[in-house]
Amino acid sequence: MSIHAGHRQRVKERFLNNGLDDFREHEVLEFLLFYCIPRKNTNEIAHRLIQHFGSLKNVMKASVKDLAQIE
């Protein structure tokens, strides 16, 4: 069994219990990406997006074209 098994469920439970207040920026983005990208590691994508754009706010303001260029 993978060490990542159940990760999404644990993150969802953490959100339901505590809200987003104790999430770091990349964790908020990872959580949002769960609903856009099924069955893929969204943690890595969230880190790359935050690194490229500098902040969660800038990721959210980025164009679809700019977002799609991040691998």
Secondary structure as GFF3:
##gff-version 3
##sequence-region A 1 71
A	DSSP	alpha_helix	7	18	.	.	.	ID=ss1
A	DSSP	alpha_helix	25	34	.	.	.	ID=ss2
A	DSSP	alpha_helix	42	53	.	.	.	ID=ss3
A	DSSP	alpha_helix	56	61	.	.	.	ID=ss4
A	DSSP	alpha_helix	64	68	.	.	.	ID=ss5
###
